[in-house]
Amino acid sequence: MKLVKTKEHPIFLESIKYIKSNLGFTGLDSINQSVLERMIHASGDFSLKSQLIFSSGACEIGIQALKLGSHIFTDTFMAKAAISPMAKRTLHSDVRCILEWAPKTIDVDTTSVTRSSIGMRNAWLKLLDEDQCLDKPIVVLGSAPTALMELMDLIEEGSKMPSLIIGMPVGFIGVSESKTRLLRSDIPHIVLQGSKGGASLAAAAINALLRGAESEIEENISFS
């Protein structure tokens, strides 16, 4: 893979410098720190520092998966749109939205079944059946707790685990329950506790990992 290193915009770099100076000591290693900084940059919210949870080695696992060519799956087209430019500038990772496999409308009287949950099940099973994934994908969820719950159900049913879940659904109904379930699992994860989340924050997290993976590849090339 031949990469052309792209520079960050000067305004972004100044923003990160400001964030670093105001964050103080976090105790995070460099890649976890970069995820936090990008999320604060995306939200303007320094309180994320106390709400962001990483499972052991989550970022390193995500970076390795990206370097191996893993797909990235999102729960919304908004998240896909926020990730795709970075994916194109760095590793050319394939970014897909589970709504591509969802029905246009649904007619159900329950909060547990949504277009996102149906899309997640259809996408996951179809891709496994057709073996279209190069490796275990990374799943980025910023809006739909039902999609996260559906994925957890699929894994419990014996489906393939993703490399990493970035679990940041936003809102109040089912959000806390879905995040708690992920936090208690053995699946590598990056979770934003509480009701906060959203496409921009989830995208910021995976974009930091894309940059991290690009940097590691560039370092290996420079030493070879």
Rosetta blueprint (number, residue, H / E / L):
1 M L
2 K L
3 L L
4 V L
5 K L
6 T L
7 K L
8 E L
9 H L
10 P H
11 I H
12 F H
13 L H
14 E H
15 S H
16 I H
17 K H
18 Y H
19 I H
20 K H
21 S H
22 N H
23 L H
24 G L
25 F L
26 T L
27 G L
28 L L
29 D L
30 S H
31 I H
32 N H
33 Q H
34 S H
35 V H
36 L H
37 E H
38 R H
39 M H
40 I H
41 H H
42 A H
43 S H
44 G L
45 D L
46 F H
47 S H
48 L H
49 K H
50 S H
51 Q L
52 L E
53 I E
54 F E
55 S L
56 S L
57 G L
58 A H
59 C H
60 E H
61 I H
62 G H
63 I H
64 Q H
65 A H
66 L H
67 K H
68 L L
69 G L
70 S L
71 H L
72 I E
73 F E
74 T E
75 D L
76 T L
77 F H
78 M H
79 A H
80 K H
81 A H
82 A H
83 I H
84 S H
85 P H
86 M H
87 A H
88 K H
89 R H
90 T L
91 L L
92 H L
93 S L
94 D L
95 V E
96 R E
97 C E
98 I H
99 L H
100 E H
101 W H
102 A L
103 P L
104 K L
105 T L
106 I L
107 D L
108 V L
109 D L
110 T L
111 T L
112 S L
113 V L
114 T L
115 R H
116 S H
117 S H
118 I H
119 G H
120 M H
121 R H
122 N H
123 A H
124 W H
125 L H
126 K H
127 L H
128 L H
129 D H
130 E H
131 D L
132 Q L
133 C L
134 L L
135 D L
136 K L
137 P L
138 I E
139 V E
140 V E
141 L E
142 G L
143 S L
144 A L
145 P H
146 T H
147 A H
148 L H
149 M H
150 E H
151 L H
152 M H
153 D H
154 L H
155 I H
156 E H
157 E L
158 G L
159 S L
160 K L
161 M L
162 P L
163 S L
164 L E
165 I E
166 I E
167 G E
168 M L
169 P L
170 V L
171 G L
172 F L
173 I L
174 G L
175 V H
176 S H
177 E H
178 S H
179 K H
180 T H
181 R H
182 L H
183 L H
184 R L
185 S L
186 D L
187 I L
188 P L
189 H E
190 I E
191 V E
192 L E
193 Q L
194 G L
195 S L
196 K L
197 G L
198 G L
199 A H
200 S H
201 L H
202 A H
203 A H
204 A H
205 A H
206 I H
207 N H
208 A H
209 L H
210 L H
211 R H
212 G H
213 A H
214 E H
215 S H
216 E H
217 I H
218 E H
219 E H
220 N H
221 I H
222 S H
223 F H
224 S L
